Amino acid sequence: MRKLLFFDIDGTLTDEATGIIPESTRQAVAKARENGHLCFLNSGRTYPIIENDFKEMVDGIVCGLGTYIEYQGRILL
C-alpha cells in the first residue's frame, strides 16, 4: 500500500546538533521512495530558504506553513 510520508527538517531530517543530513537519513528516504511511498518535506520555512539538498530528496514540498505546495516539480499552491 502506497503511503504519503511527511518530514520536518530540523531535528528530523537533520542532526539537531550539526544541521547536517546523515547518510542514514538519505538512505531511509530513498528506500521509502523505492518502495513506492511518496515523501514530502513539511516545513514552516519558506521555499527560498530551503536548501536544494532537501528538495532533491523528496517528491514534494509543503512549506511556509502551507502557503506553498509543490508536487513532482509542479507548484500546486
Backbone bond lengths (Angstrom), bond angles and torsions (degrees), N, CA, C in turn:
res aa  C-N    CA-C-N  psi(-1)  N-CA   C-N-CA  omega(-1)  CA-C   N-CA-C  phi
1 M - - - 1.442 - - 1.534 108.39 -
2 R 1.300 116.67 128.60 1.463 122.97 178.83 1.525 110.01 -73.89
3 K 1.323 115.03 138.35 1.463 120.44 179.83 1.518 110.30 -127.62
4 L 1.320 115.55 156.26 1.457 122.65 172.38 1.520 106.96 -101.15
5 L 1.324 116.58 125.13 1.461 122.08 -179.12 1.524 108.66 -116.03
6 F 1.326 116.88 129.33 1.457 122.14 -178.43 1.523 109.46 -115.26
7 F 1.331 115.79 130.84 1.456 121.97 -177.34 1.529 110.97 -125.00
8 D 1.320 115.74 135.35 1.462 121.66 170.53 1.522 107.73 -83.12
9 I 1.311 117.29 165.95 1.462 120.95 -179.70 1.522 111.09 -87.28
10 D 1.306 116.71 -65.42 1.465 122.33 -170.71 1.521 112.58 -69.11
11 G 1.316 115.75 115.20 1.452 121.35 177.50 1.521 114.12 82.32
12 T 1.320 117.38 -6.63 1.462 120.66 176.60 1.520 109.64 -109.99
13 L 1.332 116.86 -63.19 1.461 119.63 176.32 1.525 111.94 -83.84
14 T 1.311 116.29 -22.36 1.467 119.77 -179.70 1.517 110.99 -112.77
15 D 1.311 115.10 155.64 1.458 121.04 170.74 1.523 106.29 -69.95
16 E 1.311 117.15 126.85 1.465 121.20 -174.40 1.529 112.33 -62.01
17 A 1.318 117.13 -33.99 1.468 120.44 -177.49 1.524 112.47 -77.02
18 T 1.343 117.06 -38.73 1.464 120.17 -173.70 1.520 114.27 -103.57
19 G 1.334 117.08 -22.29 1.459 120.85 -176.21 1.519 113.31 76.84
20 I 1.330 116.83 8.91 1.460 122.38 -178.40 1.526 110.14 -95.75
21 I 1.342 115.73 144.27 1.464 120.61 175.77 1.529 107.59 -80.79
22 P 1.338 118.32 114.83 1.465 119.77 177.99 1.534 111.51 -65.08
23 E 1.311 116.94 148.23 1.461 121.08 178.73 1.529 110.64 -59.43
24 S 1.325 117.47 -34.65 1.469 120.59 178.91 1.530 111.06 -63.11
25 T 1.307 117.29 -34.07 1.470 121.15 177.53 1.516 110.14 -69.50
26 R 1.321 116.58 -44.27 1.470 120.45 177.65 1.533 110.15 -58.11
27 Q 1.329 116.07 -44.08 1.463 120.74 -179.49 1.518 111.68 -65.75
28 A 1.330 117.26 -40.22 1.462 120.94 -178.77 1.532 111.14 -65.50
29 V 1.324 117.05 -42.64 1.466 120.45 178.73 1.534 109.42 -66.77
30 A 1.314 117.38 -42.66 1.465 120.97 178.17 1.530 111.05 -61.27
31 K 1.311 117.03 -41.65 1.471 121.70 179.57 1.532 110.69 -64.51
32 A 1.326 116.42 -41.87 1.471 120.05 177.62 1.523 110.31 -60.10
33 R 1.322 116.57 -42.77 1.463 120.50 178.60 1.529 110.92 -65.93
34 E 1.331 117.11 -41.27 1.469 121.05 177.27 1.526 111.09 -59.56
35 N 1.325 115.97 -32.76 1.465 121.36 -179.76 1.528 112.43 -82.47
36 G 1.335 116.81 6.91 1.461 120.84 174.27 1.512 115.80 93.66
37 H 1.319 117.61 1.09 1.458 119.93 179.59 1.530 109.73 -83.11
38 L 1.317 116.66 151.21 1.458 121.56 176.82 1.527 108.38 -98.28
39 C 1.316 116.25 127.67 1.462 121.80 -177.09 1.526 109.81 -109.84
40 F 1.329 115.39 130.67 1.450 121.67 -177.94 1.516 110.58 -124.37
41 L 1.302 114.69 144.46 1.449 121.73 170.13 1.512 105.97 -87.22
42 N 1.319 117.40 130.63 1.458 122.20 -179.98 1.521 107.30 -127.63
43 S 1.327 116.44 104.69 1.457 119.59 -172.00 1.522 111.72 -139.55
44 G 1.299 115.22 150.45 1.454 120.96 172.01 1.519 111.98 -76.16
45 R 1.340 116.08 -16.11 1.466 120.32 177.52 1.531 109.56 -62.60
46 T 1.317 116.01 151.69 1.460 119.68 174.26 1.526 109.30 -84.10
47 Y 1.316 116.02 157.77 1.460 121.74 -173.46 1.536 113.74 -53.91
48 P 1.334 119.32 -46.05 1.472 118.51 -175.97 1.530 115.16 -62.13
49 I 1.317 118.47 -22.71 1.464 118.78 -177.73 1.527 113.26 -98.42
50 I 1.335 116.96 4.70 1.462 120.52 175.61 1.525 108.40 -86.90
51 E 1.328 115.69 124.03 1.453 121.05 -178.03 1.530 111.43 -66.51
52 N 1.323 116.22 148.65 1.470 121.71 -178.71 1.514 113.24 -59.55
53 D 1.336 117.88 -30.38 1.469 120.33 178.29 1.522 111.16 -53.88
54 F 1.326 116.62 -40.04 1.467 120.68 -179.77 1.523 110.44 -72.43
55 K 1.314 116.63 -43.41 1.466 121.16 -177.06 1.521 111.51 -61.71
56 E 1.320 117.05 -33.57 1.459 121.43 -177.72 1.527 112.95 -76.94
57 M 1.324 117.39 -16.78 1.468 121.75 -176.84 1.522 113.78 -83.36
58 V 1.332 117.62 -18.20 1.463 120.64 -166.68 1.526 112.52 -123.61
59 D 1.323 114.84 167.71 1.461 121.91 178.21 1.518 112.40 -85.84
60 G 1.321 115.60 -24.76 1.455 119.54 -177.90 1.513 111.72 -160.33
61 I 1.331 114.28 171.93 1.462 120.63 -176.09 1.522 109.30 -137.91
62 V 1.325 115.93 133.70 1.454 122.90 168.85 1.523 104.25 -120.79
63 C 1.328 116.88 113.56 1.459 117.99 -175.48 1.524 110.99 -143.21
64 G 1.333 114.76 179.16 1.460 120.17 -178.15 1.514 111.56 60.04
65 L 1.338 115.20 38.85 1.468 121.91 -178.54 1.523 112.03 57.16
66 G 1.336 115.39 38.70 1.456 121.34 176.89 1.518 114.81 87.47
67 T 1.333 117.97 4.93 1.463 120.44 -179.53 1.519 113.02 -83.15
68 Y 1.350 117.42 -8.78 1.461 122.23 178.39 1.514 108.15 -138.84
69 I 1.328 115.68 125.72 1.461 120.77 178.01 1.526 108.23 -132.25
70 E 1.327 114.79 128.80 1.461 121.50 -179.96 1.524 108.06 -131.12
71 Y 1.337 115.85 140.06 1.456 120.55 176.72 1.517 108.39 -136.67
72 Q 1.314 116.53 123.47 1.463 124.18 -179.31 1.527 111.58 48.78
73 G 1.331 115.61 44.91 1.455 121.73 175.62 1.515 115.43 81.95
74 R 1.325 117.81 -4.15 1.471 121.45 178.63 1.518 109.70 -100.74
75 I 1.308 116.40 130.69 1.470 121.06 177.07 1.514 108.12 -78.58
76 L 1.330 116.30 122.74 1.464 121.75 179.65 1.525 111.98 -99.53
77 L 1.342 115.94 -28.79 1.470 120.50 -179.89 1.509 109.15 -151.48
